[in-house]
Amino acid sequence: MRAALPRWTGTLAAKSAAFITVMCCALAALLGVLVHVSVTDQTVGQARELALSRLKDATSAFESGDTLLPGAGVDPEGLPPSLRRLAARGERGTMVDRHHGRPTMWAAGPADHGRTLAVEVDYSQPARTIAGLDNAILWSSGLAIGATLLVGAFAVTRVSRRLHATARVARRISAGDLDARVDDPLARDASRPQDEVAAVAAALDSMAASLQGKLLAEQRFTADVAHELRTPLTGLHAAAELLPPGRPTELVRDRVAALRTLTEDLLEISRLDAGRERLDLDGEHLSTAAERAVRAARAAGATGAAGTDAGAGATDTRIRVVRDVYVETDRRRLERVLGNLVANAHKHGRPPVVVTVEGPVVSVRDHGQGYPEYLLEHGPQRFRTEGGATGHGLGLTIALGQAEVLGARLEFGNAPDGGAVATLTLPQNPPETPAAGDTGPS
């Protein structure tokens, strides 16, 4: 199994720093080795030439019977055994070894009667020169790597900061803020060379502007159509009221009422899409708001005018209070959300429907087949229903939009033992009240 790495290791800055460090270390090591080998070869070569030259002079003095110079001798103490064996074969050679605790360059050759004539040259200064060079290479490599990392980090940070800004704007756009723009300074100046980050930022801004224009046109069209339908529908409703009693009249009135409700829902959705809704905050206990929403849904279900996704009464709805809280919210919008959830549960699920208040969380559950897969994956979609269900799919869409206006989170899921569960989480506002128990059917 692969070990889990910290999240920061996946950032562009961390990867760039690792890449720069590795490349700088490799380059410093390569250059250091080349310089070390070159200088060492040159230094050793000079010391070898000096040692061989002195060996030649010592050989001449030994053959002529003259006194040997200091540093030269026959079978001297400390001569490396390998040079002794080389001289015994009648050959000359050199070797660096330590003698009396200091580096020494030895040169040895054959003498008479199997003996070895050797000279020693002090190699301390060349060895110190090479050691100093190695230290200089290490220090300069460290400084070069540090400076390169600082410059690289500065350059990469500028790029990563622009990328993070682009990502933040993309998340704002996906959250519904279509006015968000990257407005990258490099992308604004066409006279300057454009890098890839500027190209991405410009493409994102262009996409956001195009998407905003199309959505605004769609919102205006929906609002205009719904608004224009209100006047003829009002006249149609008045005309239907003048029809004589009978089954045909009831059908006409029912369809006119459904069409009026659909028109009002479309207007509400257009206002939500346009972001023109404003909160009217007031405080009350959450259980009280839930009870009022259930009563309203029951009354609307009884009259058949509960909204687009209503139609079944909320007569079999139970409110369960685990822990009540006092919330500051918009009562009308909260009741609208809960009412649509209860009405949807009765229309598309099976009783009993249970509304549970647990702190700032309200859940509405039925015991039907649960929400369809598309809704769980993508959320409510307008004018889409499945499984032979009737309605326009606007009830949950309005509930989701009103929840966003409230600053609440509305989630949809299915219970493990069957049934759909909608969970509304409101912003928490103290003070809290003790648990009120189970109020039973409402």
Disulfide bonds with the S-S distance in Angstrom:
none
